[in-house]
Amino acid sequence: MPPESSGKPARGEGPILAVADRTGPRRGPSEPTGPRRGPSEPTGPRRGSSRRRFLAAAAAAAGAGLTVGGARSSFAIGDRSLFRFARLSLAGLPDPRPTALRRLAWEIVRRTSLATASEPAEIRLADPNLFRYPFLVLSGDRGFALPSEADIARLRRHITYGGFLLIDSAEGRAGGGFDDSVRRLLAQTLPGELPIRIPDGHVLWKSFYVLHGAPGRIIAAPYLEGVERDRRLAVVYTQNDLGGALARDGFGRWEHDVIPGGDDQREEAFRLGINLVMYALCLDYKTEQAHIDYILRTRRLPR
């Protein structure tokens, strides 16, 4: 007659096996019971092994619960966490350069560590999602009717709360119908704060690239204008058709010639677009970084 189990669970067996052994048939007094244990020897599975099995089972159960119940939506990860341009959609003002912002978004991903959404949004001032977009773009090549007072108030609130507005004229010349409409819009949106020329020493010119001009498809005005709110540029206005220099069709061909500087001027236009985005998101942190040598000398820190 083969000897029966000693009642001691095999090493690594869990509590269920131990219980099964204890609930088996009782042995008689003459049946072997295996070697006797010392008083300090455990009578069940080892504690460390049991804890490891418990943690492994808990992790497996948690994983199974996620699999069965389905993954929950994560709002912190996904398209909402990406930087996305939003072009303001106003009545009677079509987008003159519909591929420009898409191309700029692609260049930002290629040249910087900023993650962007490839497709820009078209947003109306009355849209409740307006405040999800920190970077608004108003572009046009003709005059337009001013929005309603309620919409102007929403634009004012967006700018006041920290939003950034880039205005890009595609008229191909300084002045004109679009320029007139823009200045009337800004006068009502930000009363008493008319756009002025952005000085050459402003941090915008070195927020990512070091620049010395405001090129676009043309150079109708060799400068940028802006409106400051609380010591930050909240509105930047260019009359040089920035989008015209960036626009590229689905076959990879540039849609417009860049005059007078050609490819070099186009590259400068891309750099300006990237500087505008980095400034809108980071403001003036580069004020100190651009002068790091002076700071290190004055603090007497080794380089």
For each residue, the residues with C-beta under 8 A, 3 or more apart:
1:
2:
3: 31 32
4: 27 31 32
5: 8 21 24
6: 32 33 34 35
7: 21 22 33 34
8: 5 34 43
9: 13 17 18 21 44 45
10: 13 17
11: 45 46 49
12: 45 46 49 53
13: 9 10 17 18 45
14: 17 18 45 50 53
15: 18 19 44 45 50
16: 19 20
17: 9 10 13 14 20 21
18: 9 13 14 15 21 22 44 45
19: 15 16 22 23
20: 16 17 23 24
21: 5 7 9 17 18 24
22: 7 18 19
23: 19 20
24: 5 20 21
25:
26:
27: 4 31 33
28: 31
29:
30:
31: 3 4 27 28
32: 3 4 6
33: 6 7 27 36
34: 6 7 8
35: 6
36: 33
37: 41 43
38: 41
39:
40:
41: 37 38
42: 45 46 47
43: 8 37
44: 9 15 18 50
45: 9 11 12 13 14 15 18 42 49 50
46: 11 12 42 49 50
47: 42 50 51
48: 51 52
49: 11 12 45 46 52 53
50: 14 15 44 45 46 47 53 54
51: 47 48 54 55
52: 48 49 55 56
53: 12 14 49 50 56 57
54: 50 51 57 58
55: 51 52 58 59
56: 52 53 59 60
57: 53 54 60 61
58: 54 55 61 62
59: 55 56 62 63
60: 56 57 63 64
61: 57 58 64 65
62: 58 59 65 66
63: 59 60 66 67
64: 60 61 67 68
65: 61 62 68 69
66: 62 63 69 70 71
67: 63 64
68: 64 65
69: 65 66
70: 66
71: 66
72:
73:
74: 77 78
75: 78 80
76: 81
77: 74 81
78: 74 75 81 82
79: 82 84 117
80: 75 132
81: 76 77 78 115
82: 78 79 115 116 117
83: 105 108 114 115 116 117 135 277 281
84: 79 105 116 117 119 120 121 133
85: 101 104 105 120 121 133 135 137
86: 120 121 122 123 130 133 135 136 137
87: 95 101 120 121 122 123 136 137 138 139
88: 123 124 125 136 137 138
89: 93 122 123 124
90: 93 125 138 140 144 145 147
91: 144 145 147
92: 142 144 145
93: 89 90 140 142 144
94: 140
95: 87 98 122 139
96: 139 140 141 170 243 244
97: 100 101 139 168 170 241 243 244 246 247 255
98: 95 247
99: 102 103 246 247 248 249 255
100: 97 103 104 139 242 243 244 246 247
101: 85 87 97 104 105 120 137 243 246
102: 99 105 106 118 119 120
103: 99 100 106 107 246 247 248
104: 85 100 101 107 108 246 270 273 274 277
105: 83 84 85 101 102 108 109 116 117 118 120
106: 102 103 109 110 116 118
107: 103 104 110 111 246 270 273 274
108: 83 104 105 111 112 114 116 274 277
109: 105 106 112 114 115 116
110: 106 107
111: 107 108 274
112: 108 109 208 274 278
113:
114: 83 108 109 277 278 281
115: 81 82 83 109
116: 82 83 84 105 106 108 109
117: 79 82 83 84 105 120
118: 102 105 106
119: 84 102
120: 84 85 86 87 101 102 105 117 137
121: 84 85 86 87 133
122: 86 87 89 95
123: 86 87 88 89 127 129 130 133 136
124: 88 89 127 130 151
125: 88 90 130 147 151 152 154 155
126: 130 150 151 154
127: 123 124 130
128:
129: 123 132 133
130: 86 123 124 125 126 127 133 154 158
131: 158 161 163
132: 80 129
133: 84 85 86 121 123 129 130 136 163
134: 162 163 164 280 281
135: 83 85 86 163 164 166 277 280 281
136: 86 87 88 123 133 158 163 164 165 166
137: 85 86 87 88 101 120 165 166 167 168
138: 87 88 90 165 166 167 168 182
139: 87 95 96 97 100 167 168 169 170 243
140: 90 93 94 96 144 169 170 171 178 181
141: 96 169 170 171 172 178
142: 92 93 171 177 178
143: 176 177 178 180 181
144: 90 91 92 93 140 178 181
145: 90 91 92 181
146: 152 181 184 185 188
147: 90 91 125 151 152 155 185
148: 151 152
149: 152 153
150: 126 153 154
151: 124 125 126 147 148 154 155
152: 125 146 147 148 149 155 156 185 188 189
153: 149 150 156 157
154: 125 126 130 150 151 157 158
155: 125 147 151 152 158 159 165 189
156: 152 153 159 160 189 190
157: 153 154 160 161
158: 130 131 136 154 155 161 163 165
159: 155 156 163 164 165 189 190 229 234 235
160: 156 157 229
161: 131 157 158
162: 134
163: 131 133 134 135 136 158 159 234
164: 134 135 136 159 233 234 235 236 280
165: 136 137 138 155 158 159 234 235 236
166: 135 136 137 138 235 236 238 276
167: 137 138 139 182 235 236 237 238
168: 97 137 138 139 216 238 241 242 243
169: 139 140 141 176 178 179 182 220 237 238 239 240 241
170: 96 97 139 140 141 178 217 241 243 244
171: 140 141 142 176 177 178 179 239 241
172: 141 217 218 220 241
173: 176 220 239
174: 179 220 221 239
175: 179 180
176: 143 169 171 173 179 180
177: 142 143 171 180 181
178: 140 141 142 143 144 169 170 171 181 182
179: 169 171 174 175 176 182 183 239
180: 143 175 176 177 183 184
181: 140 143 144 145 146 177 178 184 185
182: 138 167 169 178 179 185 186 237
183: 179 180 186 187 194 195
184: 146 180 181 187 188
185: 146 147 152 181 182 188 189
186: 182 183 189 190 193 194 195 227 235 237
187: 183 184 190 191 194
188: 146 152 184 185 191
189: 152 155 156 159 185 186
190: 156 159 186 187 193 227 229 234 235
191: 187 188
192:
193: 186 190 227 228 229
194: 183 186 187 227
195: 183 186 225 226 227 235 237
196: 225 226 227
197: 223 224 225
198: 202 204 223 224 225 226 233 236
199: 202
200: 205 212
201: 205
202: 198 199 205 233
203: 206 207 279 283 284 286 287 290
204: 198 207 224 233 236 275 276 279
205: 200 201 202 210 211 212 275
206: 203 209 210 211 275 286 290
207: 203 204 275 276 278 279 282 286
208: 112 271 274 275 278 286
209: 206 271 274 275
210: 205 206
211: 205 206 268 271 272 275
212: 200 205
213: 219 222 268
214: 219 221 222 223 224 238 240 272
215: 219 240 245 258 261 265 268 269 272
216: 168 219 238 240 241 242 243 244 245 269 272
217: 170 172 240 241 242 243 244 245 256 257 258 259 269
218: 172 240 241 244 258 259
219: 213 214 215 216 222 240 260 261 265
220: 169 172 173 174 239 240 241
221: 174 214 238 239 240
222: 213 214 219
223: 197 198 214
224: 197 198 204 214 236 237 238
225: 195 196 197 198 236 237 238
226: 195 196 198 233 234 235 236 237
227: 186 190 193 194 195 196 233 234 235
228: 193 231 232 233 234
229: 159 160 190 193 232 234
230:
231: 228
232: 228 229 283 284
233: 164 198 202 204 226 227 228 236 279
234: 159 163 164 165 190 226 227 228 229
235: 159 164 165 166 167 186 190 195 226 227
236: 164 165 166 167 198 204 224 225 226 233 276
237: 167 169 182 186 195 224 225 226
238: 166 167 168 169 214 216 221 224 225 241 242
239: 169 171 173 174 179 220 221
240: 169 214 215 216 217 218 219 220 221
241: 97 168 169 170 171 172 216 217 218 220 238 244 245 256
242: 100 168 216 217 238 245 246 269 272 273
243: 96 97 100 101 139 168 170 216 217 246 247
244: 96 97 100 170 216 217 218 241 247 255 256 258
245: 215 216 217 241 242 256 258 265 266 269 270
246: 97 99 100 101 103 104 107 242 243 266 269 270 273
247: 97 98 99 100 103 243 244 254 255 256
248: 99 103 252 253 254 255
249: 99 252 253 255
250:
251:
252: 248 249
253: 248 249
254: 247 248 257 258 266
255: 97 99 244 247 248 249
256: 217 241 244 245 247
257: 217 254 262
258: 215 217 218 244 245 254 261 262 263 265 266 269
259: 217 218 265
260: 219 265
261: 215 219 258 264 265 266 268
262: 257 258 265 266
263: 258 266 267
264: 261 267 268
265: 215 219 245 258 259 260 261 262 268 269
266: 245 246 254 258 261 262 263 269 270
267: 263 264 270 271
268: 211 213 215 261 264 265 271 272
269: 215 216 217 242 245 246 258 265 266 272 273
270: 104 107 245 246 266 267 273 274
271: 208 209 211 267 268 274 275
272: 211 214 215 216 242 268 269 275 276
273: 104 107 242 246 269 270 276 277
274: 104 107 108 111 112 208 209 270 271 277 278
275: 204 205 206 207 208 209 211 271 272 278 279
276: 166 204 207 236 272 273 279 280
277: 83 104 108 114 135 273 274 280 281
278: 112 114 207 208 274 275 281 282
279: 203 204 207 233 275 276 282 283 284
280: 134 135 164 276 277 283
281: 83 114 134 135 277 278
282: 207 278 279 285 286
283: 203 232 279 280
284: 203 232 279 287
285: 282 288 289
286: 203 206 207 208 282 289 290
287: 203 284 290 291
288: 285 291 292 295
289: 285 286 292
290: 203 206 286 287
291: 287 288 294 295
292: 288 289 295 296
293: 296 297
294: 291 297 298
295: 288 291 292 298 299
296: 292 293 299 301 303
297: 293 294 300
298: 294 295
299: 295 296
300: 297
301: 296
302:
303: 296
